[in-house]
Amino acid sequence: MPTPLNDELAVVHLGSGLASAYCTKLLVDGGAVAVHVEDPDGDPLRRRSASASVVDPERGGPLFQFLAASTRSVVVDVADAEACSRLWDLIDRADVVVWSPGAAVSDAFAPATIRERCPHIVVVAITCFGLDMPHRPATEFTVQAMSGGWMGRGRADREPLAAGGDHGDWAVGVFGANGALAAWRRAKETGIGELVDVSMLDAMHLTQPFFAPTFEVAAGRPYRTTRSPMVPLNHPTRDGYVGFQITTGQQWLDFCVLVEQPDWAEDKSLSRFETRTSRIQELTEAVDAWTSQRTTAEVVELASLFRLPVAPINDGAMIGKFEQVVARNWVVSNPVTGVAQPAPPYSFASDLCARPAGPSPRLGEHETDLLPVRQHIPPAGTTGARLPFEGLRVLDFTAFWAGPIISHFFAIGGADVIHVEAVQRPDGLRAATLRHEMGEGWWEASPFFVGTNSNKRGLTLDMSRPEGLDLALRLVALSDVLVENFSSRVMENWGLTYDKLREINPRLIMVRASGFGNAGPWKDHLAYATTVEQATGLAWVTGYADGRPEYTGGSCDPIAGSHAAFATMLALAARDRTGEGALVETPQFTTGFNLSAEQLIEYSANRVVLGRSGNRSWVHAPQGAYRAADWEPPYSSMPNDDWVAISVTSQAEWQALCAVIGAAELAADPDLSTPQGRMARHDEIDRAIGAWVRPLAADDAVSILLAAGIPASRFATQAGLHKLPEVVARGLYEEVDQPVLGPVPVVGYPARFEHGPRRIHRSPAPTLGQHNAEILKGLLGLSDDDLARLEADAIIGTVPRMGTAW
């Protein structure tokens, strides 16, 4: 079967590391042709092994073989003028260049130079802070420390915790891939390329702190003031760990019954996250006592009977045997080594498929003359100003965070997105309100709903009623994409199967993004981001080495939604070629599974179960959080401990660090000249670094370290997160005048497009049913009398009608 891109997209990968490699892999899996340009020594990713195992000297280690599957490799020595000339010829034949700094060849071929010499090219530049920001030494760990997400993990009496597994590198890769396809879509129409500037810090601010600045300004206090996870969360069982995510009021009441704590259900204050967090030790001990008497399977079975979001906490050895993975064939084998690795995170129920995994290339295996010569002549009178999705209409049957962010990307890019709710069951994220007394307008006081629903139109329809369903089907006939992220039974209960929708609109692309997919033994299990983290291994590698698994903070919601947006663009590219619609399935689980690929791969290749190591890295050392001098926080309720993130990735940085902290004996010790040697004595090194940092103000310590070329940052709290100099200079947060909340800062998108949009949030998130008349009259031709009757029958409306446990 053909791939969605069908070899029509040619990519040149100029860079190294996880982020640009994952971005390129997503494009290749979708059917792009990709050439990886490497330095004579090869991409360092070839030599990566999180278990310190021996890697294949020809094709690279198992992670590289996963990420570089089906690509080609050419070697360019930047000192060779003839080789550089051949590389310019190769670039000129490409459609997209994926660029990241750090390699000699990418540093010699800068994005601005590529854009100037090849104006038809889309250049996707992935950096830590954005191309327009001054350079500073940084790693995924030090950037993550600047996102505030760590405040939802760990303990207040211990060091801050990062999300494990190089989380940010994988996350920013998918935003780069989204930027590439959106810009390429526009370039195909105009013949004009553009620069797509992707920032890891921006990606972290979108995915980690859950709109904390929006909450802070709206509520007049920070979203979180102490380091603490949710409760319940991850708990020990007789044979492992089990994880919960209790979100709605009804789920909390049912959970109280499950763990045999009826008194908790009587305490109405415990229905709120912040109240449960303030009593975390008491509640956690009680839940632990209940779960530890049962096996993981027993807890999962009991909780599932209550329709509670629950999952086993899988590790690298368990994930490939997880029954849903086995039933859906979500593990594939490397074609050369047979090592197990995740399948692509999406599938098509049509004459399309992702590219089957091919072998990774040997270093320099191919010649530079790999791509056909192309004529790049822009159509007369065209400009790059048209937004990439103008003219598309998206029906958005989604809720919470993971679903709405799928359609939000298209709304940012100019599509007409209609967010469909019901007065009987509004979007569940509206219940995360600042008006806890549930008074007038409480449903419009959610600081979280605003972040992924701007630029959309709001419509209410009672889909359980024939007339509401009929109106929805009439809109289907006028739409290009329908997106939904309900559990699998919802759409079927409404009768909205793809076969029925295709009869109405053969060009429709239907995107299904449930938690565990729409088939298999787990298809009816509820899932939130945390559930996905628990089941896919992301929780397993996040936490203190001597503690229980933690969670990344809900980041699997926006990351899963962004993968689904990518899959939607693949389907659109195929439709542009064939005229046919498609059914696309992108379960949240499969996106989290791809982010945790290294765990499955390392276990399959080397029988090593990667685990939690606090803030330490699997591949370089030292890395950690070090306490600085105490500070005066802006809010009296906040603790005054201050921390510095330090990450050393090379021998030069190690020597520089030793010089800064006055540790000449460590610098001279030959046993510490390798990352493995330093890992073996990490505790000793940490004591030396900690003694140097402790008396210094965090900002002073960071300044000294950065001046010496050492990646470092201050751990940013969630107070004033939108005021960090790096995000202010970037203009990441935009002020949105939201009804009820008033003007609030809302995080933008991690990819900046040269040809726009200039502003991400052009209109605020819609109020409930705000555009009922505009949509039903303007698109479907209903009269004022029709609208009045529909509202009287509660088929449409602007005020919720549902139970208090919702």
C-alpha positions, 0 to 999 in steps of 0.5 A: 500500500502507498504511504501518505506522502508516497515519496513526494517529500524530500528531506535533508537532515542536517543535525544530530541528537534525539530531537531532529532525529525524531522529527525526521523519523516521523516524516520518513514513517509518513513516506518522505525520502530522507538523507542524513548529512553527517560529519566524518565521525558520524552523528553521536546518536549512532554511539548512544546506549542508555545501558552502556552496551556495545553498539554496532559500529556500522549501523549504530546502536539500537536507538539510532537504528530505530530513529534512522530507519529507511534513511540514507547517509552521506558524509560531508567534511566542511573543510572540503570545498567540493563536498560542500558544493555537492551538499548545496546541490543536494539541499537545492533538490530537497523540499524540507531541511531539518536542522539542529545545531552542534554538528560541524556540518549543520553549524557550517550550513546555517538556516538563514543561509539555506533560506537565502540560497534556496528560497523554495526550501522549508527549513525547520530549525530545532534549537533550545531557545529559538534562533532569535535568542542569544546562544547559551549552553543548554541540554534537555535537562537544563531547559526542562528546569526552566518550564516549571513542570517539576513542581508537580513531581517529587517532594518538597523536602528533596531536590526537584525532579525532571521528567525522565527519558530525555522527555523534552527532546522527543516532545520538541521533535513532533512539533518540528514535524508538525511545522515541517508538514504545515509549511510544506503544505503552504509551499506546495501552493505558493512555491515559496519556502519558509523558516520554521523556528522551533524552540524546545523551551517553548515546547516545554512551556506548552506541555509541562506546566498546564497553563500555569501562567493563565491560572496565576493571572486569573486566580491571583496566585500560582497554580502550584506553590510546593513540589507535590504530585497528585493523589491518588497517583502511583501506588505499590501492589503485591507485584509492582505498581498501579496508577490512577488518574482521578479527575471528575467529581464522580470518579472521586466518589467511585474511587472512595468506594473502591479503596473502602474510604466512605468518609472521604466521599463525605468530605466535599473538599476532597473533590478538589485536587489542591485539597487532596494535595494538602493531605497527600501523606495521609491519603497516600498511606491509606491508598498504599495500604489498600493497593499493596494487599492486591496484585496489579491485575486485581486492582486494574480489574476492580477499578475498571469495573468502576470505569476509573482511569487505571493502568499498570505501571509498565517498564521496558520488560513489561511494555512489549507484553502488555495485552493491548500492545500484543493484540494490536501488533504495536511492536515491530522488529528491526529488519536487521537485528530483530530488536523490538521497537514501537510501530508508528503511532498512527494507522489508517483504515484505508489504502494507506500505511506508514512506511515499514521500518527499513535498515538504518544506513551505514555511515556515508553509505550513499552518494550525495546525488540522491534526490532528483533535480526539481524545477522550483518556479513560484506561480505568478503573483503568489506570496507566502502570506496565506495560512496553511489551513485556510479553506479547511473546516474541522469538526471538533468532537473532543474534550479536555486537553489531548483532543482539543490540541489536535484541532487547535493546530489547524485553528492556529493555521487558519482552518474553521474549527467548530468545537462541539459540546452539549449543554448536558455534557460540556467539555470536561476541562470547563469543570476545572474552574476558578468558581468552585461554588459553581455559581453563575458563569462557572463554566467560563472560568476555567483558565485551562480551557482557554489554552487550546480552544482559541480561534475556534467557534463554539457549538452545542448539540445534544447528540443523544437526540435525533435532531441534534445528530441530524444537524451534526451529520449535515455539518459533516457533509460540509467539513474536511476533518472530524476529530474525536477523542472519546472512549471507543463506544461513544461514536458507535453509540451515536451511530457515527461510524466512519462507513456512515460518515464516508457515505455522506462525505467521501472526502472526509478525514476522520481522526480517532484519538482515544486513550487505548485505541478503538479495538483490542482488550483495552479499547473501552478503558478510560485514559488521561495523560497520566494513564498513558504515562503509567502504561507506556513506561514514561512514569517508570523512568520518572522519579527518585532512584529510591522512590516510586514512579512519578509522572511527567505532569500531563504532558502526554496530552498535548504531545499525543494531540500533536502526534494526531495533528501530524497524522491528520496532515499526512491524511490531508497530503494523501487526499490532495493526491487521491481525492479520497478521505481516510480514517486515522487512528492515533491512540494516546497510548501509541504516542507515549509508547513511541516517546518511551521507545528507548526502554523497549529497545534497550530491553530487547537488545540488551535485556536491561530494564532502564529505571529511575535515576532522579535527575541523572542522565543515562548517557552523560555525567554529572547531571543533577539539581543542586541547592543554592542560597535560599531566596525571597519568593514572590508569594508568602506561601511558597518555599524559599529553597532555590535550585540550579540544574547542571548538565555536563555532556563532554570532556571539555565541559567536565574540565571547565566545571572542575575549574569553576568549582575548584576541583583540580583533583577531580579534573586530574583523575583519569577514572573520571575522563569518561561519562561511565567513570563519572557515573560510577562516582556520581555521589562524590562529584555531586558533593563537590558541586553541591558545596560550591553551589550552596552559598551562591545565589542561583542566578549568580551560579548559573551566570558563572557556569554559562560563562564557562560554557557549562549547560546550567539553569535555575529551576523556575517555579510556576510563579511568574513563569510567563515573565522569564526573560527567555520567554518574554524576549521570544514573545511566547505568551500572548494576552488574550481577553477571555470572557469572565477571566479577563485579560490573561497570558496564554502560551503560544505554539513552539513552532514559529512560521516565517510567513505567519500566523504572526499571532497564535491566539487571534480570538479567545476560546468560545463561550459555551454555544457562543456561535450556535446561531452563526453556524446553524444559520450561516452554514445550515440555513436554519431560521430564528424560529428553528433556533428558538425551538432547538434551544427550548428543547435543550438541543442547543444552548449556552448554559450547562444542564448536568449533575454536580458530580460531572 
